[in-house]
Amino acid sequence: MKDHELTADRSAAGTGKDRRQERTEAIAKLLAEFASSEHTDLLAQMMVTICRLAADGADRGDLKILNTALKELRYAFKVFAPYAHVPKVTIFGSARTSEHHPQYAEARKFAELMQDHGWMVITGAGDGIMRAGHHGATRQKSFGVAISLPFEQTTNSFITDDPKLVNFKYFFTRKLIFVKEAEAIVLFPGGFGTQDEGFEALTLVQTAKTTPIPIIMCEEPGGTYWQHWLQYVKTELLGHGMIDSTDLQLFQVFDRAEDAAAAVVNFYRRYHSMRYVDDRLVLRLNSSLSAETLSQINGAFADILTEGRIEPAPGPIEGEEGSYPDQARLVFAFDRRSTGRLRALIDAINVAP
């Protein structure tokens, strides 16, 4: 390379670095004046992404998708934020279920039971099972997460015009809220949408893209909808090696609202929450385990560890940033694959004396 070409390349590189620095300073100034926040670093990264979209020459249609998705999620986060401390259950099911159907009655009863336990209910805000969920929980304890469709979807009378009703254009943003804001998911019989939402929730937990939560299929006493579904899962998915037998522990099937509600509540009897800190998984507990129980658990679940043992900790470990200081901990090196067995571990923790 000739000297003048090398000088030109260095000059261009210097100019690029100068422009990036100039952009960084301009964004910092803008955020300081108009968007002061303790999370300025993340807001700045979002602004950089916007600049890169412009530099990429992003198509207007793509920008409209991003813009709408961002606006929808921002508003949804705002609506749910005041209720962050209240546990919530998402209820899925058919919009076509009649108010006189026993499945409607069971969904209404389930929502009422959860409301009695201090929970709030999230549904898609439509009719059928969604209406039953709001009917049982009452308007005060209900969230509606509606979707704009060319047919069928209207908000039910229990949630219409409620400030806890959020309207979405896109299914993917709506689905994110259904899972992000819920500590449990309960599915009543439904069509393609219900099946889609149920399998997506199972996939997220199975692949450890979200933390373990109760995923429950419920119907009326003597119903066959979920029994037929379960037979399909066992025969076709498990029978052909498309899932592992331990994956069957990721969900439960009931035909009584009382059993479904008890399963949700009991999941949080001792288990509180979890978080990964580097290569360790931290399970937060509402009460500590005895030495005898801890020894039994280590013997039963050694197969999910990549090394060492399941060890107790009295409070937050380094890297948790002091979250939930009153909760006891179990800390271990989880293989991040055996999610069905992890659910079994949580169940064993919850039933331990």
Secondary structure by P-SEA (a helix, b strand, c coil): ccaaaaaaaaaaaaaaaaaaaaaaaaaaaaaaccccccaaaaaaaaaaaaaaaaaacccaaaaaaaaaaaaaaaaaaaaacccccbbbbbbbbbcccccccaaaaaaaaaaaaaaaabbbbbcccccaaaaaaaaaaccccbbbbcccccccccccccccccccbbbbccaaaaaaaacccccbbbbccccaaaaaaaaaaaaaaaaccccccbbbbbbcccccaaaaaaaaaaccccccccccccccccccccccaaaaaaaaaaaacccccccccccbbbbbbcccccaaaaaaaaaacccccccccccccccccccccccccccccccccccccaaaaaaaaaaaaaacc
